[in-house]
Amino acid sequence: MIKYLDLLKVNALYDAEIRQAVADVLDSGWYLKGEATHRFEQHYAEYIGTRHCIGVANGLDALTLILRAYIEMGVMQEGDEVIVPANTYIASILAITDNRLVPVLVEPSLDTLQIDDTLIEQAITPRTRAVMIVHLYGRCAYTDRIGDICHRHGLKLIEDNAQAHGCWCDAVLPHRFAALELQHVRTGALGDAAGHSFYPGKNLGALGDAGAVTTDDDELADVIRALGNYGSHQKYVHDYLGRNSRIDELQAAILDVKLRHLDADNQRRKEIAARYERDIVNEIVTCCIATRETASRSQRNGLSLNRDCVYHIFPVFSPRRDELQQYLADNGVETQIHYPIPPHQQKCYKEWSTLELPVTEQIHAQELSIPCHQAMTDDEVTCIIDLLNAFK
Ligand SMILES: Cc1ncc(COP(=O)(O)O)c(C=O)c1O
């Protein structure tokens, strides 16, 4: 059986270092808000390229607290709108509705699988305060048009970077820098603030729940730090109706170990993805991320806008998706669907049940995620390619 994601094998790659990190925390006698957290926050901020990294309990909290902080800062208020892709994991949208803000769902482009940047401007109303982009499947969703729209309309650009640790983009960032120069920037540093999830299955995964916010905004960082600490900057003094949302020392120490391997791990994912893209040839199974990758390389003002993909998920598409999934399972390959039901058709958002979002619905109906992670062997990759090519 080839598992979709074999976390035992993945974490075995760093076994000795993780055990040492856990032992160090145990021996320190300090389990929250200590040195390990401080060290990881510093290293992750340096890696992403932002001034601040604030460790929180999970990725949903990271996104929720960014929006909550903007409300506390008076940048947003209840009922304001946040533009978000319609084809995302529910957490991106929960973060918005948790804050009594209104998600405005925008269709993705079939070329990029990311929010269709040509549809954003028409979704803006006087109540729009932010655009949340989601680097879905590990692929950078930023475009210069998105940066330009946020800049011209004075909107916050928030990144959901749960699936794209280590991804980068060569881009002009008009909403952030006056100089229109091409910058080589990691996702998580492209917008005003970013939420990261370190759920165990992510490219940078903890051994439990953990998350972080990265930002260059000093005030935002300060408010988020307080919000995650019962609304308090100073012990027993509470400025906000906060919550308890923090990363613990064990997870921080483990993440610090795995961060050192992230680029190499992503490189291995890219090698596997390159083989899939080159060798899967079957008209019933579209492995379209290849053409999509090429399509993302555009030329503007002589600048090459180059967007990376770290293949958190390797999606293939088939009109016979369910049959394909069963066929692979019968032949010993476990797969997943990201995601079977789009957010607007979920019971928890009954008010959207009449919405028609055909592109989103098509992606959700045809997507199948095949195994793609750093602990896979070449033989496993070959086996999956052969099976996909033999599907009739
Ligand atoms: C796109 C996206 N956003 C947000 C989250 C939420 O992260 P967490 O599970 O850490 O709350 C996830 C992952 O679960 C995700 O894939």
The ligand as an SDF file (V2000), in Angstrom:
LIG
                    3D

 16 16  0  0  0  0  0  0  0  0999 V2000
   -5.6720   26.5740    3.0840 C   0  0  0  0  0  0  0  0  0  0  0  0
   -5.7480   26.3060    4.5620 C   0  0  0  0  0  0  0  0  0  0  0  0
   -6.0500   27.3210    5.3920 N   0  0  0  0  0  0  0  0  0  0  0  0
   -6.1100   27.1500    6.7220 C   0  0  0  0  0  0  0  0  0  0  0  0
   -5.8760   25.9210    7.2960 C   0  0  0  0  0  0  0  0  0  0  0  0
   -6.0700   25.7780    8.7680 C   0  0  0  0  0  0  0  0  0  0  0  0
   -4.9450   25.3590    9.4440 O   0  0  0  0  0  0  0  0  0  0  0  0
   -5.0660   24.5240   10.8080 P   0  0  0  0  0  0  0  0  0  0  0  0
   -5.5010   23.1330   10.4450 O   0  0  0  0  0  0  0  0  0  0  0  0
   -3.6970   24.5700   11.3840 O   0  0  0  0  0  0  0  0  0  0  0  0
   -6.0640   25.2290   11.6570 O   0  0  0  0  0  0  0  0  0  0  0  0
   -5.5190   24.8300    6.4660 C   0  0  0  0  0  0  0  0  0  0  0  0
   -5.1590   23.4970    6.9660 C   0  0  0  0  0  0  0  0  0  0  0  0
   -5.7120   22.7860    7.6640 O   0  0  0  0  0  0  0  0  0  0  0  0
   -5.4760   25.0380    5.0700 C   0  0  0  0  0  0  0  0  0  0  0  0
   -5.1650   24.0340    4.2350 O   0  0  0  0  0  0  0  0  0  0  0  0
  1  2  1  0
  2  3  1  0
  2 15  2  0
  3  4  2  0
  4  5  1  0
  5  6  1  0
  5 12  2  0
  6  7  1  0
  7  8  1  0
  8  9  2  0
  8 10  1  0
  8 11  1  0
 12 13  1  0
 12 15  1  0
 13 14  2  0
 15 16  1  0
M  END
$$$$
